[in-house]
Amino acid sequence: MTDERQEVMRQSQEILQHEFRDPSLLELALTHASVAGHYLDSNERLEFLGDAVLGLVVCDALFHRHPTYTEGDLTRIKSEVVSRVICAKVGKDLGLEELLFLSKGIEPASIPPSLLACAVESLIGAVYVDSGFEAARKLVMRWMGPEIERIAEGEHERNYKSLLQQYAQRETGKTPSYELLDEKGPDHSKAFEVAVILDGRRFPSAWGLNKKEAEQKAARLALETLEVIKVEVEE
């Protein structure tokens, strides 16, 4: 292995915060098919495995972090989190374009996003093979945890608050407001009661563990009252 390649391996392990027991796995994860003599010498198989590990870790995190979300909610969030767009963003943030072993005809500045996304998945696969699921899970959550919460919150916004705002502007020309009615509990564990006010009408209030959650639930109740969406029945 050349000195230049060894330095890339060292930098990669620092970025991953993972020291490989088998460094050949890291080298393989960084090797694009354009410089591999055979497809088995490229990162394609590790990409396949890493994609599955990424999906499982994200599904597990969503299932436990958002116990009130429906299957449809979870599926939409998961699909966006593991998308090539998000994986490519992670790869760009990590600076992987400077670390991959590529054909000399591919300049780091011109690396397509899809290639960065594949590299992220192959690195996840490499860590999984090298040190098991828990090590891979920690890596994925360090990279994807903020994206999971950002997208999950956006999904909730799309489902209720944004939907109510769109309805209100279309039907009344007014913007709904959210009134804080009450709050209970100690500072470290407060609950909040919020109601929607729209065109002079107060809708049924809702409680949440934070103001954003209470507003989302209140927006949902308003939408149900207005018969914009069907009433959600607790089973």
C-alpha angles and dihedrals in degrees: 000000000000122000090246092054091047090054091051089051091051093050091047093054090050091052092047092044085223129113109209120230086202108036091187088073091059091047090051092048090055095047116100121207090246090075099031118104090213132015089247088063092057132077095256097105092046088050089056091051095042091053090058093046091048091052093049094048093049093047091049092049093048093047093054100035097048109036093164097055118106124236089257092052092049093047093051093048093046092050091054096044094052094040122124088247094061094039090051090050090052091048091050092048089051092050094237093154087075094048106046122103103235141160111282087242091068113078118206091236092056099045108133117239091241090062092052090049091052090050092054091053093046091052090051088051092049093052090048093053092043100047111003139251100310093056090048091047092054090049093050093047092049089054102033105027095092091045091051092055095042093051094040090054090047091052090054090048091052092048100052124357096040092042091052092048092051091048093047095050092046097046104030107013087232132113119234118239129204120228120201105222104173145347129202140183137044121315093260094050111029127160123207133208117210134175131194119238115200127170091341094311124117114211127206113295128238136203125227139173088243135015094259092053092047091050092051092051092046090051090051091052090050091051090049092048090050088048091236089129131019120263110265108234117211111229 
